[in-house]
Amino acid sequence: MPGPQSTLPLAASLDDPVRARDLARMKRLATSLFLIAAAVFLACVLLGDDAGAWVGYVRATAEASMVGALADWFAVTALFRHPLGLPIPHTAIIPRKKDQIGTSLGTFVQDNFLTPAVVDERLAAVDVPGKLGDFLAAPGRAERLAGDAGAALGALTDLLKDDDLQPAVAALVDRKLRETPAAPAVARTLELVVDGDRHQEVLSAALQGLAQFLEDNRLVFRAQLGDASPPWVPDWVDDRVFDRVFSGLQGFLTEVGADPRHELRRSYDRRLRAYVSALRTDPATAARVEHLKDELLDHPAVRAWSGSLWTTVKNSVVTAAADPDSELRARVATLIRQAARLLQEDPTVRELVQRQSRRAAGYVVERFSGDVADLVGTTVARWDTEETSRRIELQVGRDLQWIRVNGTVVGGLAGLVIYTVAQLLS
């Protein structure tokens, strides 16, 4: 199962100080109207009905205003948090439903905006080839685009491997090497080595290198012997055994290196000459060499080497692309101007580009609309819950505060009407 996703920060543009001041001002206005209604209601209660009939009308209006204000305050607050911090059911709707809101928003965008029909209808009303042709035909645009293409080519050659840029050259080299038998070439090379007695020099260098390697890692080999030796064997016995074996091995290497007629050297010479003969006469030996050659040609390092053969051509093209006065840049600019003219004037090209742009847009929408919807849903899900609620309130809270104001005013008017009707019917 995937691990928990990290929280994504919201865009800083959503944190608008002006909106914050407007929201605070509207909250103060709505709260002030409630306090005024409460003060009027309290004053009417203290005056009592003896002060006159008008007190009942004013008290009913103030009482209804308080009820409307409180009800709408509760409704607006419940969108973003628990009123008074109390976990009342069906409150803090946005924090509690944030993930579902994100999913619904993504689905809404997918179903109503990112549909082939909507995009195709929009593109049908747009002259795509004409706009593209006008863009390419703007004064100096062809030269700038040619320069941009040269810069892009330079950046591309920096990013891609040589064999990625010229697979044809690499394939040609690979095919030629595979078609050339390797056994005769290897046999001829070994013959030259043996005839010049170079193979003995190679053996001498290898013996010296091995002797030096053993000496440099003497303590490592001694530690390995100690680990492999039974626990009941004393260390001094291990030391005696190791010194005897190590000295014997070093002495043997020195002896072979110093004696050009040593039996090991003669055996090595005979075996190498026999191998050269087998390369020329034994099909099985030749087949093994061919198999090894194929493995080497399949190795990434060898393929990179074959691709490097076109470096000179690549450098020439990149240099020409970077030179504003080069023939390559001039030809690219000419091609861009010709393309602009075709897009503006040629009806066949215009119809083709218009049709293909609509098909491409439809494919992209059909293929990736679900991914866009998922992106919206997962992005909202990764937002911090409290920060999301605060930012949403900052964006729409000022208008929502008008609900509280209207609730206070409309509630008072409704209370006045109800009280008046009651008085007329009594």
Buried (B, 14 or more C-beta within 10 A) or exposed (E): EEEEEEEEEBEEEBEBEEBBEBBEEBBEBBBEBBEBBBEBBEBBEEBEEEEEEEBBBBBBBBBBBBBBBBBBBBBBBBBBBBBEEEEEEEBBBBBBEBBEBBBBBBBEBBEEEBBBEEBBEEBEEEBBBBEBBBEBBEEEBBBEBBBEBBEEBBEEBEEEBBBEBBBEBBBBBBEEBEEEEBBEEBBEEBBEBBEEEEBBEEBBEEBEEBBEEBEEEEEEBBEEBEEEBEEEEEEEEBEEEBEEEBEEBBEBBEEBBEEEEBEEBEEBBEEBBEBBEBBBEBEEBBEBBBEEBEEEBEEEEBBBBBBBBBBEEBEEBBEBBBEEEBEBBBEBBEEBBEBBBBBBEBEEBBEEBBEEBBEEBBEEBEEEBEEBBBEBBBBBBBBBBEBBBBBBBBEEBBEBBBBBBBBBBBBBBBBBEEBBEEEEEE
